[in-house]
Every structure is written in C-alpha cells, then in structure tokens.
Amino acid sequence: MTRIAPIALIAALAAAPAFAEAEKYTVDASHAQIVFSYDHLGFSTGYGMFSGYEGEIMFDQANPAESSVTVSFPVRSMLTGWEARFEHFMSADFFDAAEDEMVTFASTGIEVTGETTALITGDLTLNGVTKSVVLDAVLNQAGDHPMENKPWAGFSATTTLLRSDFNVGAFAPFVSDEVQVQISLEAMKAE
C-alpha cells in the first residue's frame, strides 16, 4: 500500500503541464493612452495623445518572456488639443495621413529585467515605415478587477522615437527630432 501513493503522485505530476501557457487579454480601450511630447523651438513642450486603441496581449504571468503584445490604431485618432495643429500633423509636412492609415506595434521579444519590469522589443509601423523599437515596460498590477470580477492587468511603458526614422522629421532640429512616448493601458482576460 505504501507504493501506491508515490506511483499516484508521479502519475499526477506527469499529467500536469510543465509550464502555464500564455492567456489572451484584450486591451481595455477606455483605459488605454499613448502620450507623446516634443520640444518646440526651445520655448515650450508640445503634447499629443492617442487614446482608445485596441490590441491583444498574450500574457504569461509565470514566464513573462513568453508573452506578446500587438496594438493598432488610426493615425487620424491623434489628439493635439488644437485643430490647426492636428491638421498640420496630418498634412504632407508630416504624416500625409489617409483616413484608414494605421499605426501598429507587434512585439518580437521580451527581456525580463526585474520582478515587474521588462524590455519589450517590437516592430512599430508608422507613416508606412517599420522600425524596431524597445519599450521600457512595467507591470503595474495583475489580479481580479474589483468591479468587473475577472482577471485584469495594467501596464505602463516609455520609449524615445526619432521622427526622422519614420519620415515625419519636418522642421528638425528646431522642433525636436526626439519624441518622448509614455504608454499606459489596462487589459482584461478574454472570455
């Protein structure tokens, strides 16, 4: 009888998966923002935002390096706070943006750097140009949402882009070529 218990334990361990698999989370568009800023002639800092974007995160909490993220949104969803500036950004000086032109990001690798931090490398497509960028990311929190009663996760990230890399470098260096980007989003476990 003493031999049955170890055999049953070995069988149970063999039947259990060795690693948890990534679970699909969808970006909560009502809590997803990308804020960008740039220096304007040394006199001020200009800001803009993309909000309400969609995406998917394959989130492996046990092994974050096996996670992935994809997001997309129309370039014309940009908010600048001033209609004339928005129209200038959409003009041939910058994006020359069609109504259906999209900005996309798809991760290609994740390097875990701490308990809640990682460097997410991915392909950013902007203005018809695709370049590899690195997001310095933080897992803000993962757990059950207190009002939705289902698994939820919150992330933030930063990066610096060069406008000229994406053919939107008009007026550089007077208007800074470097653009600081801050990302904040929440995602819910897909059903």
C-alpha positions as CSV (number, residue, x, y, z in Angstrom):
1,M,0.0,0.0,0.0
2,T,2.9,2.4,0.6
3,R,3.9,2.0,-3.0
4,I,0.6,3.2,-4.4
5,A,0.9,6.7,-3.1
6,P,4.2,7.5,-4.7
7,I,3.0,6.0,-8.0
8,A,-0.1,8.1,-7.9
9,L,1.9,11.2,-7.2
10,I,4.3,10.5,-10.1
11,A,1.3,9.9,-12.4
12,A,-0.3,13.2,-11.3
13,L,2.9,15.2,-11.8
14,A,3.4,13.7,-15.2
15,A,-0.2,14.6,-16.2
16,A,0.2,18.2,-15.1
17,P,1.5,20.8,-17.6
18,A,5.2,21.7,-17.1
19,F,4.5,25.4,-17.7
20,A,1.5,27.6,-17.7
21,E,0.5,28.9,-21.1
22,A,0.0,32.5,-22.1
23,E,-3.6,33.7,-21.7
24,K,-5.2,36.1,-24.1
25,Y,-6.0,39.6,-22.7
26,T,-7.7,42.3,-24.7
27,V,-6.8,46.0,-24.3
28,D,-9.5,48.0,-22.4
29,A,-9.9,50.9,-24.9
30,S,-11.4,53.1,-22.2
31,H,-8.1,52.9,-20.2
32,A,-5.5,53.0,-23.0
33,Q,-3.5,56.1,-23.7
34,I,-0.3,56.9,-25.5
35,V,1.0,60.4,-24.7
36,F,3.9,61.9,-26.7
37,S,5.9,65.1,-26.2
38,Y,8.5,67.1,-28.1
39,D,10.5,70.3,-27.7
40,H,9.1,73.2,-29.7
41,L,12.0,75.6,-30.6
42,G,13.2,75.5,-27.0
43,F,10.2,77.7,-26.0
44,S,7.7,75.0,-25.0
45,T,6.9,71.3,-24.9
46,G,4.2,70.1,-27.2
47,Y,2.0,67.2,-26.3
48,G,-0.3,64.9,-28.1
49,M,-2.2,61.7,-27.4
50,F,-3.7,58.6,-28.9
51,S,-6.5,57.1,-26.8
52,G,-9.0,54.3,-27.1
53,Y,-6.8,52.0,-29.1
54,E,-7.3,48.2,-29.4
55,G,-4.9,45.4,-29.0
56,E,-4.2,41.9,-27.6
57,I,-1.7,40.7,-25.0
58,M,-0.8,37.1,-24.7
59,F,0.1,37.3,-21.1
60,D,2.2,34.5,-19.4
61,Q,2.4,35.7,-15.8
62,A,4.6,32.7,-14.8
63,N,7.0,33.3,-17.7
64,P,6.7,36.9,-18.9
65,A,9.4,36.4,-21.6
66,E,6.9,34.2,-23.4
67,S,4.3,36.9,-23.5
68,S,3.5,39.1,-26.6
69,V,1.6,42.2,-27.4
70,T,0.0,43.7,-30.6
71,V,-1.8,47.0,-30.9
72,S,-3.2,49.2,-33.7
73,F,-5.0,52.5,-34.1
74,P,-5.7,55.0,-36.9
75,V,-3.1,57.8,-37.1
76,R,-6.0,60.2,-37.5
77,S,-7.2,59.4,-34.0
78,M,-4.4,61.6,-32.7
79,L,-5.4,64.3,-30.2
80,T,-3.4,67.5,-30.1
81,G,-5.8,69.9,-28.3
82,W,-5.7,72.3,-31.2
83,E,-7.5,71.6,-34.5
84,A,-5.0,73.6,-36.6
85,R,-2.1,71.6,-35.2
86,F,-3.9,68.3,-35.9
87,E,-4.5,69.3,-39.5
88,H,-0.8,70.3,-39.9
89,F,0.3,67.0,-38.5
90,M,-1.9,65.2,-40.9
91,S,-0.7,67.3,-43.9
92,A,2.1,66.4,-46.3
93,D,4.6,68.2,-44.0
94,F,4.3,65.2,-41.6
95,F,2.0,62.2,-42.0
96,D,0.0,63.0,-45.2
97,A,-2.4,60.6,-43.5
98,A,-5.2,58.8,-45.3
99,E,-8.4,58.1,-43.4
100,D,-7.6,54.4,-43.0
101,E,-3.8,54.8,-42.2
102,M,-2.9,52.7,-39.1
103,V,-0.2,52.8,-36.5
104,T,0.8,49.3,-35.4
105,F,3.1,47.6,-32.9
106,A,3.9,43.9,-32.7
107,S,6.3,42.6,-30.1
108,T,9.2,40.4,-31.3
109,G,10.8,39.7,-28.0
110,I,10.7,40.3,-24.3
111,E,13.7,40.6,-21.9
112,V,12.6,40.4,-18.3
113,T,14.7,42.8,-16.3
114,G,13.1,42.6,-12.8
115,E,10.1,41.3,-10.9
116,T,7.7,43.7,-12.7
117,T,9.9,45.2,-15.4
118,A,10.9,44.2,-18.9
119,L,12.3,45.5,-22.2
120,I,9.8,44.8,-25.0
121,T,11.2,44.8,-28.5
122,G,8.8,45.1,-31.4
123,D,8.1,46.4,-34.8
124,L,6.5,49.8,-34.9
125,T,4.9,50.7,-38.2
126,L,4.2,54.5,-38.5
127,N,3.8,56.5,-41.7
128,G,4.4,53.5,-43.8
129,V,7.8,52.8,-42.2
130,T,8.5,49.8,-39.9
131,K,11.3,50.1,-37.4
132,S,12.3,48.0,-34.4
133,V,11.8,49.9,-31.1
134,V,12.3,49.0,-27.4
135,L,9.7,49.7,-24.8
136,D,10.8,50.0,-21.2
137,A,7.8,48.3,-19.6
138,V,6.4,47.9,-16.1
139,L,3.6,45.5,-14.9
140,N,1.7,47.9,-12.7
141,Q,-0.7,45.3,-11.3
142,A,-2.3,41.9,-12.2
143,G,-5.2,40.4,-10.4
144,D,-9.0,40.4,-10.2
145,H,-10.7,43.7,-11.2
146,P,-12.8,44.8,-8.2
147,M,-15.8,45.9,-10.3
148,E,-15.6,43.5,-13.3
149,N,-14.8,40.4,-11.2
150,K,-12.4,38.9,-13.7
151,P,-8.6,38.9,-14.3
152,W,-7.1,42.2,-15.3
153,A,-3.6,43.6,-15.8
154,G,-2.2,47.1,-16.0
155,F,1.0,48.1,-17.8
156,S,3.0,51.2,-18.5
157,A,5.9,51.8,-20.8
158,T,8.2,54.5,-22.1
159,T,10.4,54.9,-25.2
160,T,12.0,57.6,-27.3
161,L,11.4,57.8,-31.1
162,L,13.2,59.8,-33.7
163,R,10.6,61.4,-36.0
164,S,13.1,61.3,-38.9
165,D,13.2,57.5,-38.7
166,F,9.5,57.5,-39.8
167,N,9.7,60.3,-42.4
168,V,8.0,62.8,-40.2
169,G,11.0,64.9,-39.4
170,A,9.9,68.2,-40.7
171,F,11.5,71.3,-39.0
172,A,14.1,69.3,-37.1
173,P,16.2,70.1,-35.2
174,F,14.2,73.3,-34.3
175,V,11.3,71.1,-33.5
176,S,13.0,68.2,-31.7
177,D,13.6,65.1,-33.7
178,E,13.3,63.1,-30.5
179,V,9.8,62.4,-29.3
180,Q,9.2,61.0,-25.8
181,V,6.4,58.4,-25.6
182,Q,4.5,57.3,-22.5
183,I,2.1,54.4,-22.6
184,S,-0.5,53.3,-20.1
185,L,-3.0,50.6,-20.6
186,E,-5.3,48.1,-18.9
187,A,-6.2,44.7,-20.3
188,M,-8.9,42.2,-19.4
189,K,-8.7,38.4,-19.7
190,A,-10.6,37.4,-22.9
191,E,-13.5,35.1,-22.5
